[in-house]
Amino acid sequence: MAISNPFFAATNRDGLAAPANHVRAITPDSSNDLPDGVCRAICVGGAGTLDFIDAGGSSVTGFPVIVGYNPIGVKRVLTSTTATSLFALY
């Protein structure tokens, strides 16, 4: 089953280069996906590592993220993440 990623759709006129339409705080949860689906990027307040399921469904662990904008399509943020103050940008 293909994973739906709205930012790959030809009909998405905003595309990845446009500013985010909305922002949601992230509470890492190893069992549930982000409530608004795959995000276009993650804004990080405290640098560390991000453990996540990416837009394609692959599990990624120990991914280093910087404070600020990190252009990563993420479906789920796992509780083993060490980065803090996380926000999903859509």
Helices and strands as residue ranges (DSSP letters): G 6-8, E 23-25, E 41-46, E 48-54, E 59-65, E 68-70, E 74-77, E 84-89
